Amino acid sequence: MSEYPAGRPADAEFRTSSYSSDHQGCIEVAVTPGGGRWLRDTKDRTRPAHYYTPVEWDAFIRGVKDGEFD
């Protein structure tokens, strides 16, 4: 997780993950103009959002596809 970009989560347009359901942990993701991502907990939006740079996000997606988190 990295330093916040110039834009703050209040400026971001969050969407709920298509993998979220009533019985699982739900997250919302917002894409920044620079390609980074904000993530926040759908069920508790009072908690701070986490920011990931484009490089960090790409590494995470590669890890998911490679089964690193199974």
NORKANOR-V505524 format. One record per backbone hydrogen bond with DSSP energy under -0.5 kcal/mol. NH is the residue of the N-H (numbers start at 0). CO is the residue of the C=O. If there is no record, write none. Layout:
nh=NH co=CO
nh=NH co=CO
This chain:
nh=1 co=50
nh=10 co=7
nh=11 co=7
nh=11 co=8
nh=13 co=11
nh=14 co=28
nh=16 co=26
nh=19 co=16
nh=23 co=20
nh=27 co=39
nh=28 co=14
nh=29 co=37
nh=31 co=35
nh=34 co=31
nh=36 co=51
nh=37 co=29
nh=38 co=49
nh=39 co=27
nh=41 co=25
nh=41 co=39
nh=46 co=43
nh=49 co=38
nh=51 co=36
nh=56 co=52
nh=57 co=53
nh=58 co=54
nh=59 co=55
nh=60 co=56
nh=61 co=57
nh=62 co=58
nh=63 co=59
nh=64 co=60
nh=65 co=61
nh=66 co=63
nh=67 co=62
nh=69 co=66
